[in-house]
Amino acid sequence: MAKRLFIDCMAIGQICYQTIATLEHKVYERVLAGPALYAVAGIKPFSSQVGLLGIIPASEKAEVFHLLEKNQIDPNGIIVTTDFRLEEQFIGHLTQDNLPSDQPIPYFSALGMPLPLSLQVDSGVKKNQPLVQNFVPASLPAGYLSASAAHICMAPLEFQVKAATLVDKTSVSVFTILSDPAYMQPANWDMVMSLLNGVTAFISTIEQLQSLFKNRTGDIKEIGGFFNSRGCSYLITIEGAKGYHLFDAQSKKSYLIPKYPVRVIDPTGMDEAFCGGFLAGLRKTHDPVEAMLCGSVIASIKGEGCGPFYPLDTIPGLVDARINRLKDWVKFF
C-alpha cells in the first residue's frame, strides 16, 4: 500500500481477537477486532484519509495490514514487534443493554450450548495486556502529524494519558476520548482532569461520571459545566436504549439524539463506532448535533452485523438516508 501524503482522522487503541456470541447466539470465532478497529470503521464513511495507532505482533502483521488495506485504512501508525501477542477476548451477549459476559464456560452452559473449539484451550481467553510504554510510539509517522482529528479509544488510564500527550504533538483540532469504567473513580481525579486539556468531547456514561464526581455533585449539567471550565467543549453520555446525550455547557444547551431503531444482532463495538462517526462528523461539519447523528447512525449499522468493518459493506446512501430520518427525532433542552 502506498503511503498516504497525510492522515485526516485517526484512532488510537487496542487491536485484538474477539470470539463473539451474538444476541441470536450465533458464534463468530477469533474475529480480528478491538476498540481501534471499531473506531476507524466508524470514521471511514465520513473521511477518506484514516489512520490507526496501535501495536501488533510481527506474526499477525500480514493479516492485520491486509484487513486495513482492504478497507482503505492507513497502517503506518502501527507498531510491529516480536515481544507481544494479541489479546484474545470472549464477548457473550444475552440482552442488548446488559453488559456481555467474558466467561465462556458459564455463558454456554447457561444456554445449553457446546463450547466452541477455539475456546477449549485455557477457556479461550488469553489476557496479555502489554506495558503502557509499548502501546504508543515515541514519535508519529510524518503523515500523522498533520492530522486534524483524533479519537482515543477506551483503554487503561495510563495509556490514554500517554496517547493524549502524543496527540498534543500534532495539528489535531478535534479530539475525543471514550472513558473506561475501570478508572472513573474519585481516586483517579487528578489524572482524569489532566486528560481534559485540549479535549473537544469526553464520552462516557452517567453512571461513570457520577462515580468520578462522588461527594462533589451528581447533577449531570453541573458536571458538564465543570468539564467545560476545564477546556472540554462537549460532554457526551451514552445512555443505553435512550440514545446519546450531548451537553454543550458553553451554549447552555443539551440534546438527546436517539439510537436509530434497528434489530441489533451484535452490540459489540457500537460505542466505539459511535465515537468514530462523531469524530469524523464534527471534523466534517463543525456541528456537534450533526456529528451526533453521524455517530448514532453508524453505530446502528454496526449493531446489525458482526465484525468491525460491517458498516462499510452497507448499500450506498444508507448512512445519509438514516441521518436525514433521525434529524426529526432529535430533542433539545
SERO-4910 file (N, C-alpha, C, O; in steps of 0.05 Angstrom, whole numbers):
BEGIN
 pado doro    nc1    nc2    nc3   cac1   cac2   cac3    cc1    cc2    cc3    oc1    oc2    oc3
  Met    A     17    -24      0      0      0      0     18     25      0     35     27     17
  Ala    A     13     43    -18     29     67    -19     23     85      5      0     87     14
  Lys    A     44     97     16     40    114     39     24    139     31     28    151     10
  Arg    A      4    146     48    -12    169     42      4    195     48     22    195     65
  Leu    A     -3    216     35     10    241     39      3    253     67     20    266     79
  Phe    A    -21    248     76    -29    258    102    -52    241    113    -66    228     97
  Ile    A    -56    242    139    -78    229    152    -96    251    163    -87    270    176
  Asp    A   -122    249    158   -141    269    167   -152    262    195   -151    278    213
  Cys    A   -161    237    198   -172    228    223   -157    202    232   -150    186    215
  Met    A   -153    199    258   -140    175    267   -152    166    293   -164    181    309
  Ala    A   -150    139    298   -159    127    323   -134    115    337   -117    104    323
  Ile    A   -134    116    363   -112    105    379   -123     85    398   -140     92    415
  Gly    A   -114     59    397   -125     40    415   -116     12    409    -97      7    394
  Gln    A   -130     -7    421   -123    -35    421   -134    -50    396   -157    -45    388
  Ile    A   -118    -68    386   -127    -88    366   -125   -115    380   -106   -121    394
  Cys    A   -145   -132    377   -145   -158    390   -162   -178    374   -174   -171    354
  Tyr    A   -162   -202    383   -181   -222    372   -205   -225    391   -202   -225    415
  Gln    A   -229   -226    380   -253   -230    396   -269   -253    385   -274   -256    361
  Thr    A   -277   -271    404   -297   -291    397   -323   -280    408   -326   -276    432
  Ile    A   -342   -276    390   -367   -262    396   -391   -281    394   -395   -293    373
  Ala    A   -407   -282    415   -433   -295    414   -454   -274    413   -458   -258    431
  Thr    A   -469   -273    391   -488   -251    386   -513   -255    402   -517   -275    416
  Leu    A   -531   -235    400   -557   -237    414   -573   -261    403   -591   -270    417
  Glu    A   -567   -270    379   -581   -293    368   -566   -319    374   -573   -340    365
  His    A   -545   -316    391   -529   -339    399   -513   -352    376   -506   -376    378
  Lys    A   -508   -337    356   -491   -346    335   -462   -338    343   -458   -316    352
  Val    A   -443   -356    339   -416   -351    348   -397   -345    325   -397   -360    305
  Tyr    A   -383   -324    327   -362   -316    308   -335   -319    323   -330   -305    342
  Glu    A   -318   -337    313   -294   -344    328   -270   -328    317   -265   -325    293
  Arg    A   -255   -317    336   -229   -303    331   -232   -282    309   -218   -282    289
  Val    A   -250   -264    314   -253   -241    296   -231   -221    302   -227   -213    325
  Leu    A   -217   -212    282   -197   -191    285   -211   -165    290   -224   -154    271
  Ala    A   -209   -154    314   -226   -131    321   -212   -114    342   -188   -109    339
  Gly    A   -226   -106    363   -215    -89    383   -224    -60    380   -233    -53    358
  Pro    A   -223    -44    401   -233    -17    400   -223      0    377   -239     15    365
  Ala    A   -198     -2    370   -187     15    349   -199      9    322   -204     27    306
  Leu    A   -205    -17    316   -217    -24    290   -246    -15    289   -255     -6    268
  Tyr    A   -261    -18    311   -289     -8    311   -289     22    306   -307     33    292
  Ala    A   -270     36    319   -270     65    316   -263     74    287   -276     92    276
  Val    A   -242     62    275   -235     71    248   -257     64    228   -261     78    209
  Ala    A   -271     42    233   -293     35    215   -316     55    218   -331     60    199
  Gly    A   -319     67    242   -339     88    246   -331    114    233   -348    129    224
  Ile    A   -305    119    231   -295    143    219   -297    142    188   -305    161    175
  Lys    A   -291    118    177   -286    115    148   -309    126    130   -303    138    110
  Pro    A   -335    122    137   -356    132    118   -356    162    115   -368    172     96
  Phe    A   -342    176    133   -343    206    132   -316    218    126   -313    243    125
  Ser    A   -295    202    123   -268    212    118   -252    193    101   -253    169    106
  Ser    A   -238    203     81   -224    185     63   -195    179     73   -184    159     65
  Gln    A   -184    196     90   -156    193     99   -157    186    128   -156    203    146
  Val    A   -157    159    134   -160    150    161   -136    133    169   -127    116    153
  Gly    A   -125    138    193   -102    123    203   -108    111    230   -128    117    243
  Leu    A    -90     93    239    -93     79    264    -66     76    278    -46     71    266
  Leu    A    -67     81    304    -43     77    321    -49     54    340    -69     55    355
  Gly    A    -32     34    340    -35     11    357    -10     -6    356     11      3    347
  Ile    A    -13    -30    367     10    -48    369      1    -76    362    -20    -85    370
  Ile    A     18    -90    346     12   -118    338     37   -134    338     59   -123    336
  Pro    A     36   -160    341     59   -177    338     67   -181    309     49   -179    291
  Ala    A     92   -186    303    101   -190    276     87   -213    263     82   -213    238
  Ser    A     79   -233    279     66   -257    268     38   -250    256     28   -266    240
  Glu    A     26   -228    264     -1   -221    255      0   -198    235    -21   -189    226
  Lys    A     24   -189    228     25   -165    210     11   -169    184     -4   -151    175
  Ala    A     16   -192    171      4   -196    144    -27   -195    146    -39   -182    129
  Glu    A    -39   -207    166    -68   -208    168    -79   -181    175    -99   -172    163
  Val    A    -66   -167    194    -76   -141    202    -74   -120    180    -93   -106    173
  Phe    A    -50   -119    167    -46   -100    146    -64   -106    122    -74    -87    109
  His    A    -69   -131    116    -87   -138     94   -115   -128    100   -128   -117     82
  Leu    A   -125   -132    124   -152   -122    132   -154    -92    130   -174    -82    120
  Leu    A   -133    -78    140   -134    -49    139   -133    -38    110   -148    -20    103
  Glu    A   -115    -50     94   -112    -41     67   -137    -46     50   -145    -31     33
  Lys    A   -150    -69     56   -175    -76     43   -196    -55     48   -213    -49     30
  Asn    A   -196    -43     72   -216    -23     79   -205      5     77   -217     24     88
  Gln    A   -182      8     64   -170     34     59   -164     50     85   -169     74     86
  Ile    A   -153     36    104   -144     48    129   -113     47    129   -101     26    124
  Asp    A   -100     70    134    -71     71    133    -60     56    157    -68     61    180
  Pro    A    -41     37    152    -29     21    174     -3     32    185     10     19    202
  Asn    A      7     54    174     34     62    180     39     73    208     61     78    216
  Gly    A     17     76    224     20     84    252     21     60    271     22     64    295
  Ile    A     21     36    260     21     12    277     49      3    284     66      1    266
  Ile    A     54     -2    310     80    -13    318     79    -43    315     60    -57    323
  Val    A     99    -54    301    101    -83    298    125    -93    314    147    -83    311
  Thr    A    120   -112    332    141   -122    350    140   -152    353    119   -164    348
  Thr    A    161   -164    361    162   -193    365    155   -200    394    146   -223    399
  Asp    A    158   -182    412    154   -188    441    126   -181    449    122   -165    468
  Phe    A    106   -193    436     79   -186    441     60   -206    428     68   -217    407
  Arg    A     37   -209    439     16   -224    425    -11   -211    429    -15   -197    449
  Leu    A    -29   -214    410    -55   -202    413    -71   -215    434    -71   -239    437
  Glu    A    -85   -199    450   -104   -209    470   -127   -223    455   -136   -215    434
  Glu    A   -136   -245    467   -160   -259    457   -182   -256    477   -180   -264    500
  Gln    A   -205   -245    468   -227   -239    486   -251   -256    478   -255   -263    455
  Phe    A   -267   -261    498   -294   -273    493   -315   -252    501   -313   -240    522
  Ile    A   -334   -249    483   -356   -230    488   -382   -244    483   -389   -249    460
  Gly    A   -397   -250    504   -422   -265    501   -446   -248    508   -448   -240    531
  His    A   -463   -243    489   -486   -225    494   -511   -241    501   -516   -262    490
  Leu    A   -526   -230    521   -551   -242    528   -574   -223    521   -594   -231    510
  Thr    A   -571   -197    529   -590   -176    521   -575   -152    512   -551   -149    518
  Gln    A   -588   -135    497   -574   -112    484   -562    -93    504   -540    -82    500
  Asp    A   -577    -87    526   -569    -66    544   -553    -76    569   -544    -59    584
  Asn    A   -551   -102    572   -535   -112    595   -506   -117    586   -500   -122    563
  Leu    A   -488   -115    605   -460   -120    599   -456   -148    590   -468   -167    602
  Pro    A   -441   -153    569   -436   -180    560   -419   -196    579   -405   -185    596
  Ser    A   -420   -222    577   -404   -240    593   -376   -243    580   -374   -244    556
  Asp    A   -356   -244    597   -329   -251    587   -320   -278    596   -296   -285    594
  Gln    A   -339   -294    606   -333   -321    616   -348   -341    598   -372   -345    601
  Pro    A   -333   -354    580   -347   -372    561   -360   -396    573   -382   -404    564
  Ile    A   -347   -409    592   -359   -434    603   -386   -430    616   -405   -444    609
  Pro    A   -389   -411    634   -416   -406    645   -436   -396    624   -459   -404    625
  Tyr    A   -427   -380    605   -444   -370    585   -457   -392    568   -481   -394    566
  Phe    A   -440   -410    558   -450   -431    540   -465   -453    557   -483   -466    546
  Ser    A   -457   -456    581   -471   -476    598   -499   -467    604   -518   -483    603
  Ala    A   -503   -441    609   -529   -430    615   -548   -433    590   -572   -435    593
  Leu    A   -536   -432    566   -552   -434    542   -555   -463    532   -569   -469    513
  Gly    A   -541   -481    546   -541   -509    537   -528   -513    511   -535   -531    496
  Met    A   -507   -497    505   -493   -499    480   -464   -510    485   -453   -505    506
  Pro    A   -453   -525    466   -426   -534    470   -406   -511    468   -411   -491    454
  Leu    A   -383   -514    481   -362   -494    479   -348   -496    452   -339   -518    445
  Pro    A   -346   -474    437   -333   -475    411   -304   -484    414   -291   -480    435
  Leu    A   -294   -497    393   -267   -508    394   -246   -488    401   -227   -494    416
  Ser    A   -249   -464    390   -228   -443    395   -227   -434    424   -207   -421    432
  Leu    A   -247   -441    439   -248   -433    467   -241   -455    487   -242   -452    511
  Gln    A   -234   -478    476   -230   -501    493   -201   -503    505   -196   -522    520
  Val    A   -184   -485    498   -157   -484    509   -155   -459    526   -159   -437    517
  Asp    A   -149   -463    552   -147   -441    571   -173   -424    570   -171   -399    573
  Ser    A   -196   -437    567   -221   -424    565   -222   -404    542   -241   -388    540
  Gly    A   -202   -404    524   -203   -388    500   -195   -359    505   -194   -344    486
  Val    A   -191   -351    530   -186   -323    536   -158   -320    546   -151   -330    568
  Lys    A   -141   -306    531   -113   -302    538   -108   -272    543   -106   -257    524
  Lys    A   -107   -266    569   -103   -238    576    -73   -231    572    -56   -244    584
  Asn    A    -67   -212    556    -39   -205    552    -37   -175    547    -31   -167    524
  Gln    A    -42   -159    567    -40   -130    564    -11   -123    563      4   -129    581
  Pro    A     -2   -109    542     26   -100    541     32    -77    560     13    -65    570
  Leu    A     57    -72    564     64    -49    580     54    -24    567     54    -22    542
  Val    A     47     -4    583     36     21    572     55     34    552     47     44    532
  Gln    A     81     33    559    100     47    541    101     35    514    110     47    495
  Asn    A     93     10    511     93     -3    485     68      2    468     68     -4    445
  Phe    A     48     13    481     23     19    467     26     42    447     15     41    425
  Val    A     42     62    454     42     87    439     71     92    429     90     90    445
  Pro    A     74     98    404    101    103    393    113    128    405     99    146    413
  Ala    A    139    129    406    153    153    415    149    176    397    149    199    405
  Ser    A    146    170    371    141    191    351    122    181    330    118    157    327
  Leu    A    109    199    316     89    192    297    100    193    268    119    209    263
  Pro    A     90    177    250     97    180    222     90    208    212     72    220    222
  Ala    A    105    217    194    102    245    184     73    251    176     63    273    183
  Gly    A     60    233    163     33    238    153     13    242    176     -8    253    171
  Tyr    A     19    232    200      1    233    222      3    260    237    -15    268    251
  Leu    A     26    273    234     30    298    248     11    320    239      5    339    254
  Ser    A      1    318    214    -17    338    204    -46    330    207    -64    344    197
  Ala    A    -52    309    222    -80    300    226    -95    322    240    -85    337    257
  Ser    A   -121    325    232   -137    346    244   -157    335    265   -170    350    279
  Ala    A   -160    308    267   -179    296    286   -168    270    296   -156    254    281
  Ala    A   -172    265    322   -162    241    335   -181    231    356   -193    247    371
  His    A   -184    205    358   -200    193    379   -183    173    394   -170    156    382
  Ile    A   -184    175    421   -171    155    438   -192    136    448   -211    144    462
  Cys    A   -189    111    441   -209     91    448   -208     84    478   -189     91    492
  Met    A   -229     71    487   -230     62    515   -205     44    521   -200     25    506
  Ala    A   -191     51    542   -166     37    549   -158     45    577   -170     63    589
  Pro    A   -139     32    589   -129     40    616   -121     69    617   -112     80    596
  Leu    A   -124     81    640   -119    110    643    -91    117    635    -86    138    622
  Glu    A    -71    101    643    -43    108    637    -39    109    607    -24    126    597
  Phe    A    -52     91    592    -49     91    563    -61    116    551    -50    129    534
  Gln    A    -85    124    561    -99    147    550    -83    173    555    -82    191    539
  Val    A    -70    174    579    -54    198    585    -30    200    566    -24    221    556
  Lys    A    -17    177    561      6    177    543     -3    183    514     10    198    500
  Ala    A    -26    172    506    -37    177    479    -44    207    476    -40    219    455
  Ala    A    -56    218    497    -63    247    496    -38    264    493    -39    285    479
  Thr    A    -17    257    506      8    272    503     19    270    475     29    290    464
  Leu    A     15    247    462     23    244    435      6    261    416     17    273    397
  Val    A    -20    263    421    -38    279    405    -30    308    406    -33    323    387
  Asp    A    -20    317    430    -12    345    433     10    353    413     13    377    408
  Lys    A     24    334    403     46    340    384     37    342    355     53    347    337
  Thr    A     11    339    351      0    340    323    -15    366    318    -16    384    335
  Ser    A    -27    367    295    -44    390    288    -73    386    294    -91    400    285
  Val    A    -79    366    311   -107    358    317   -122    381    329   -113    394    348
  Ser    A   -146    386    318   -164    407    329   -190    394    339   -204    407    355
  Val    A   -196    370    331   -220    356    341   -210    331    355   -198    313    342
  Phe    A   -214    329    381   -201    308    397   -222    297    416   -234    311    432
  Thr    A   -226    270    415   -246    258    431   -234    234    447   -215    222    438
  Ile    A   -246    228    470   -238    206    487   -263    191    497   -282    203    505
  Leu    A   -262    164    496   -282    148    508   -271    137    534   -250    124    534
  Ser    A   -285    142    556   -275    134    582   -277    104    587   -292     90    574
  Asp    A   -260     95    605   -260     67    613   -272     66    642   -261     80    659
  Pro    A   -293     50    647   -305     50    674   -285     42    695   -289     49    719
  Ala    A   -264     28    688   -244     19    709   -231     42    723   -222     39    746
  Tyr    A   -228     65    709   -213     87    722   -231    110    731   -221    129    742
  Met    A   -257    109    725   -274    131    732   -282    130    762   -305    125    769
  Gln    A   -262    134    778   -264    134    807   -252    159    819   -233    170    808
  Pro    A   -262    168    843   -251    192    855   -221    191    860   -207    212    859
  Ala    A   -210    167    864   -181    165    869   -164    173    845   -141    180    848
  Asn    A   -176    172    821   -162    179    797   -168    208    787   -163    215    764
  Trp    A   -180    224    805   -189    250    797   -168    267    782   -173    277    761
  Asp    A   -145    270    794   -124    287    782   -116    278    754   -113    294    736
  Met    A   -112    251    751   -104    241    724   -126    245    704   -121    251    681
  Val    A   -151    241    712   -173    244    693   -175    274    685   -179    280    662
  Met    A   -172    292    704   -173    320    698   -151    328    678   -154    345    661
  Ser    A   -128    315    680   -106    321    662   -112    313    633   -101    323    614
  Leu    A   -131    294    630   -139    285    604   -155    307    589   -156    307    564
  Leu    A   -167    325    604   -186    343    592   -173    366    577   -186    380    562
  Asn    A   -147    370    580   -134    392    567   -134    387    536   -123    368    526
  Gly    A   -148    405    523   -149    404    493   -170    385    482   -172    382    458
  Val    A   -185    371    500   -205    352    491   -230    367    480   -241    384    494
  Thr    A   -239    359    457   -263    370    446   -288    358    458   -307    372    466
  Ala    A   -288    331    460   -311    317    472   -302    294    489   -285    278    480
  Phe    A   -312    293    513   -307    270    531   -332    253    531   -354    264    536
  Ile    A   -330    227    525   -353    210    521   -353    189    543   -333    175    547
  Ser    A   -375    186    557   -376    169    580   -405    160    584   -421    161    566
  Thr    A   -411    151    609   -439    145    617   -445    161    642   -427    170    656
  Ile    A   -471    165    647   -478    179    672   -468    165    696   -458    178    715
  Glu    A   -469    139    697   -460    123    720   -430    128    725   -422    131    748
  Gln    A   -414    127    704   -386    131    707   -380    160    717   -362    163    734
  Leu    A   -393    179    706   -389    207    713   -397    212    742   -382    226    757
  Gln    A   -419    201    751   -428    204    778   -409    190    798   -405    199    820
  Ser    A   -397    168    789   -377    154    805   -352    172    808   -341    174    830
  Leu    A   -343    184    786   -319    201    787   -324    225    805   -307    234    820
  Phe    A   -349    237    804   -355    261    818   -368    255    846   -381    273    857
  Lys    A   -365    231    856   -377    224    881   -368    244    903   -344    251    905
  Asn    A   -387    253    919   -383    273    941   -376    301    930   -370    319    945
  Arg    A   -379    304    903   -375    331    891   -402    341    881   -413    361    890
  Thr    A   -413    326    862   -440    332    851   -450    307    836   -434    293    824
  Gly    A   -476    304    835   -487    282    819   -504    293    796   -516    278    781
  Asp    A   -504    320    794   -520    333    773   -504    334    747   -483    345    746
  Ile    A   -515    321    727   -501    318    702   -496    345    688   -475    348    675
  Lys    A   -514    364    692   -509    390    680   -486    405    693   -471    418    680
  Glu    A   -484    402    720   -462    414    734   -436    401    726   -415    414    723
  Ile    A   -437    375    722   -413    360    713   -405    370    685   -381    375    680
  Gly    A   -425    374    667   -419    385    641   -406    412    642   -388    418    627
  Gly    A   -417    429    660   -405    456    664   -377    455    674   -360    471    666
  Phe    A   -372    436    692   -344    433    703   -325    425    680   -303    436    678
  Phe    A   -334    405    664   -317    397    642   -311    420    623   -288    423    614
  Asn    A   -331    436    618   -327    459    600   -307    479    612   -291    491    598
  Ser    A   -308    483    639   -290    501    652   -261    491    650   -242    507    653
  Arg    A   -257    465    646   -230    454    643   -222    452    614   -201    441    608
  Gly    A   -237    464    596   -230    466    568   -242    446    549   -236    445    526
  Cys    A   -260    429    560   -273    408    544   -299    420    533   -316    428    548
  Ser    A   -302    421    507   -324    434    494   -351    419    498   -372    432    503
  Tyr    A   -350    393    496   -375    377    498   -371    353    516   -350    340    516
  Leu    A   -393    347    531   -394    323    546   -417    306    534   -439    316    531
  Ile    A   -410    281    527   -430    263    515   -434    239    533   -414    227    541
  Thr    A   -459    232    538   -464    208    553   -479    188    535   -497    195    520
  Ile    A   -470    163    537   -483    141    523   -503    129    543   -495    119    564
  Glu    A   -529    129    536   -550    123    555   -567     99    546   -592    100    548
  Gly    A   -554     78    537   -568     53    531   -590     58    509   -585     70    489
  Ala    A   -613     47    515   -635     48    495   -645     77    490   -656     82    469
  Lys    A   -640     95    509   -648    123    505   -633    137    482   -643    154    469
  Gly    A   -608    129    479   -591    142    458   -567    156    469   -553    145    487
  Tyr    A   -562    180    459   -537    194    465   -545    223    473   -560    236    459
  His    A   -533    232    495   -539    259    506   -515    277    502   -493    270    511
  Leu    A   -519    300    489   -498    319    485   -502    343    503   -523    356    502
  Phe    A   -482    350    520   -483    373    537   -464    394    526   -439    389    526
  Asp    A   -474    416    518   -458    438    508   -460    461    529   -478    478    528
  Ala    A   -442    461    548   -443    479    570   -439    508    561   -450    527    573
  Gln    A   -424    512    540   -418    539    531   -444    553    521   -449    576    526
  Ser    A   -460    538    505   -485    549    496   -508    544    515   -531    553    510
  Lys    A   -502    529    536   -522    521    556   -546    506    544   -569    509    552
  Lys    A   -540    489    525   -560    472    512   -552    443    514   -528    436    515
  Ser    A   -572    426    514   -566    397    513   -585    384    494   -608    394    489
  Tyr    A   -576    363    482   -591    349    460   -592    319    466   -572    308    475
  Leu    A   -614    307    460   -617    278    462   -620    268    434   -640    274    420
  Ile    A   -601    252    425   -602    240    398   -608    211    402   -592    196    414
  Pro    A   -631    201    393   -638    173    398   -621    154    381   -608    162    362
  Lys    A   -621    129    390   -609    109    373   -627    104    350   -652    103    353
  Tyr    A   -616    100    326   -633     94    303   -644     66    308   -630     47    313
  Pro    A   -671     63    305   -684     38    311   -677     16    291   -685     17    268
  Val    A   -663     -4    300   -656    -27    283   -658    -52    300   -660    -51    325
  Arg    A   -657    -75    287   -656   -100    301   -626   -107    306   -612   -116    288
  Val    A   -617   -102    330   -589   -106    337   -583   -135    340   -597   -150    354
  Ile    A   -562   -144    326   -553   -172    327   -528   -174    345   -526   -193    361
  Asp    A   -510   -155    341   -485   -156    356   -478   -128    366   -469   -111    351
  Pro    A   -482   -122    392   -476    -96    403   -446    -90    405   -438    -67    411
  Thr    A   -429   -110    402   -400   -106    405   -390    -83    388   -394    -83    364
  Gly    A   -376    -64    400   -363    -43    385   -381    -20    378   -372     -1    365
  Met    A   -406    -21    385   -424      1    377   -415     28    389   -418     49    376
  Asp    A   -406     28    414   -397     53    426   -373     65    412   -373     89    408
  Glu    A   -354     49    405   -330     59    391   -338     68    363   -327     87    353
  Ala    A   -356     53    350   -366     62    323   -379     89    325   -375    106    308
  Phe    A   -395     93    347   -408    119    351   -386    141    353   -388    162    341
  Cys    A   -366    135    369   -344    155    373   -331    162    347   -325    185    342
  Gly    A   -325    141    331   -313    147    305   -330    164    287   -320    182    274
  Gly    A   -356    157    286   -374    173    270   -377    201    279   -378    220    263
  Phe    A   -378    205    306   -380    232    317   -355    248    311   -357    271    302
  Leu    A   -331    236    314   -306    250    309   -305    260    280   -300    283    275
  Ala    A   -310    241    261   -308    249    233   -330    268    225   -326    286    209
  Gly    A   -354    264    237   -376    283    231   -370    311    241   -377    330    227
  Leu    A   -359    314    264   -352    340    275   -330    353    259   -330    377    253
  Arg    A   -310    337    251   -289    347    234   -300    357    207   -290    377    196
  Lys    A   -320    343    197   -330    350    170   -350    373    171   -350    390    153
  Thr    A   -367    374    191   -390    393    191   -386    416    211   -399    437    209
  His    A   -369    412    232   -365    432    254   -392    436    269   -395    457    282
  Asp    A   -410    418    267   -436    420    280   -439    396    299   -441    373    289
  Pro    A   -439    400    325   -439    377    343   -464    359    341   -463    335    345
  Val    A   -487    372    335   -512    356    333   -510    339    307   -518    315    308
  Glu    A   -501    350    285   -498    335    261   -478    312    265   -482    290    255
  Ala    A   -457    318    281   -437    297    287   -450    275    304   -443    251    300
  Met    A   -467    282    322   -481    262    338   -498    244    321   -500    220    325
  Leu    A   -511    256    301   -527    240    282   -510    220    267   -517    197    264
  Cys    A   -486    229    258   -468    211    244   -460    188    262   -460    165    254
  Gly    A   -454    194    287   -446    173    306   -468    153    312   -464    129    311
  Ser    A   -492    163    316   -515    146    323   -522    127    299   -527    104    303
  Val    A   -521    138    275   -528    122    252   -507    101    247   -514     78    241
  Ile    A   -481    107    248   -461     88    242   -461     66    264   -455     43    258
  Ala    A   -467     73    289   -469     53    310   -492     34    305   -490     10    310
  Ser    A   -514     45    295   -538     28    289   -531      8    267   -539    -15    269
  Ile    A   -516     16    247   -509     -2    226   -490    -23    236   -492    -47    229
  Lys    A   -471    -15    253   -452    -35    265   -468    -56    280   -462    -80    278
  Gly    A   -489    -48    295   -504    -67    311   -519    -88    295   -527   -109    305
  Glu    A   -523    -83    269   -538   -101    252   -521   -125    242   -532   -144    230
  Gly    A   -495   -124    247   -478   -146    238   -454   -149    255   -450   -133    273
  Cys    A   -438   -169    251   -415   -175    267   -389   -168    253   -387   -171    228
  Gly    A   -370   -158    268   -344   -151    257   -341   -121    255   -361   -107    249
  Pro    A   -318   -110    259   -314    -81    260   -321    -67    233   -331    -44    233
  Phe    A   -316    -80    211   -319    -67    185   -346    -73    172   -350    -67    148
  Tyr    A   -364    -84    187   -391    -90    176   -404    -64    165   -417    -65    144
  Pro    A   -402    -40    179   -415    -16    168   -405     -8    140   -419      6    126
  Leu    A   -381    -16    132   -371     -8    106   -382    -25     83   -376    -19     60
  Asp    A   -397    -46     90   -408    -63     69   -437    -56     63   -451    -71     49
  Thr    A   -447    -35     75   -476    -28     71   -480    -15     44   -462     -7     30
  Ile    A   -506    -15     36   -512     -4      9   -507     26      8   -511     40     28
  Pro    A   -498     37    -14   -493     66    -17   -518     82    -10   -540     75    -19
  Gly    A   -515    104      4   -537    121     10   -551    115     36   -567    131     46
  Leu    A   -545     92     48   -559     84     73   -553    103     96   -571    111    111
  Val    A   -527    110     99   -519    128    121   -533    155    119   -545    164    138
  Asp    A   -533    167     95   -546    193     91   -576    191     96   -588    209    107
  Ala    A   -588    170     86   -617    167     89   -624    165    119   -644    177    127
  Arg    A   -609    150    134   -615    148    163   -610    173    178   -625    180    196
  Ile    A   -589    188    170   -584    214    183   -607    233    179   -616    246    197
  Asn    A   -616    234    154   -639    252    148   -664    245    163   -679    262    172
  Arg    A   -668    219    167   -692    210    182   -689    216    211   -708    224    225
  Leu    A   -665    212    222   -660    216    251   -662    245    259   -668    251    283
  Lys    A   -657    264    241   -659    292    248   -686    299    260   -687    317    277
  Asp    A   -707    287    251   -734    293    260   -738    284    289   -758    292    301
  Trp    A   -721    267    299   -725    256    326   -708    268    348   -709    259    371
  Val    A   -691    287    340   -673    300    360   -690    317    379   -707    332    371
  Lys    A   -683    315    405   -696    331    425   -675    350    437   -652    342    441
  Phe    A   -683    375    443   -664    393    456   -677    405    481   -701    408    482
  Phe    A   -660    413    499   -670    423    525   -657    450    532   -662    462    553
***
